[in-house]
Amino acid sequence: MSALSTLFLASCLVWMSGAQTAFKRVAEENVTLPCHHRLGLLEPRSLDIEWLLHDSKANQKVVITYSGGNVYNEVNEGQKGRVSFTSNFLAGDASLQIVSLQPSDAGQYTCKVKNAGQYEWHHITLTVLEKPSKPKCWVEGELSEGKELSLQCNSASGTAPILYQWQRISDEEGKMEHLPPTARVNFSNPGQVLMKNLTQMATGLYQCTAYNEAGQENCFVQVTVQYARSIGMVAGAVCGVLVGLSLVFLIVWLTIRRKEKKRYEEEEAPNEIREDAEAPKARLVKPSSSSSGSRSSRSGSSSTRSTANSASRSQRTLSTEATPHITPSRYSRVETEGREIDPKKVNHATLVKMGATPVMLPAQSRAFQTV
């Protein structure tokens, strides 16, 4: 090889060694990190290629190597089975391919090529972006008019910075709307929206979007503001119904009690024990001297009849002890409205109206008075 060609090759190696490239990829995607060299033409048998990784913790790991005619691609446990050379690395293309990128693949990669005492190297920075995880949405506070609440949204993982955006979804065709005028975003916590002095305008479906360079994810929450006045009206209506039922029950109970009391008085009035009135005294007629003979002749029969009459009257008196008797006034005959009334024909009610005094007489005394 001439000196001119050697000098040209050396200058190219110096230019290539100073080249550095940065890549950004999203997790789960594939990437190819370039590494081109010219040392394969010198001594193919002595060619040596090595890829190294300096991760975020400044740890150096071997990714893949070619040495002594063999390829070793299972050196790094975390990248085993996911790394390989893209094409004919002996001809000058030692690019590295990584499939199904993971956040741990991020870092600075160095490609080193050595052959016949000559070196080439390339530095490539790989950034692996992770999309925000599915965020969680919830509501904190009281869903009533005049109260306040906060809408919360949080994504557990993803490449920082993760940004949040709240929107309200319209009922018509699912269009996005701005937040109500009373809503304010908490800048110290972008995933939180504060809503004060709630009104019915705040009712609706809200969407939170968590996003970064890698992508975005959404979550939804329903807000339903309750009528404060409707709650008071319902409570008042319930109280009114209870009071009305109580009044109706009280009226019915009083009516039933009054009827029972009246029926009890009507049933007790006829059962009252009244004192018997004084029975009329029997008038004894003194017999004349002319009838002394007949009296003596009838004494036997009269005494027998008197004895029988006394026994019958005693029996009647015993059977009618509980029957009230009313004694008429001092006169044997009573005048009522200009006509005479026979005491024997005067009934109980008439005597009461005329002011007769009821007197209860024992049966034995009545019997002796009528003898």
Sequence and secondary structure as in RCSB ss.txt:
>XXXX:A:sequence
MSALSTLFLASCLVWMSGAQTAFKRVAEENVTLPCHHRLGLLEPRSLDIEWLLHDSKANQKVVITYSGGNVYNEV
NEGQKGRVSFTSNFLAGDASLQIVSLQPSDAGQYTCKVKNAGQYEWHHITLTVLEKPSKPKCWVEGELSEGKELS
LQCNSASGTAPILYQWQRISDEEGKMEHLPPTARVNFSNPGQVLMKNLTQMATGLYQCTAYNEAGQENCFVQVTV
QYARSIGMVAGAVCGVLVGLSLVFLIVWLTIRRKEKKRYEEEEAPNEIREDAEAPKARLVKPSSSSSGSRSSRSG
SSSTRSTANSASRSQRTLSTEATPHITPSRYSRVETEGREIDPKKVNHATLVKMGATPVMLPAQSRAFQTV
>XXXX:A:secstr
  HHHHHHHHHHHHHHHH EEEEEEETT  EEE  B SGGGT GGG EEEEEEE TT  EEEEEEEETTEEE  S
SGGGTTTEEE S GGGTB  EEE S  GGG EEEEEEEEETTEEEEEEEEEEEE      EEEEEE  BTT  EE
EEEE SS SS  EEEEEEE TTTT EE   TTEEE TTSTTEEEE S  GGG EEEEEEEE SS EEEEEEEE  
B HHHHHHHHHHHHHHHHHHHHHHHHHHHHHHHHHHHHHHHHHSTT                 GGGHHHHHHHHH
HHHHHHHHHHHHHHHHHHHTTTS  B   SSSSEEETTEEE GGG  HHHHHHTT  B    HHHHHHHT 
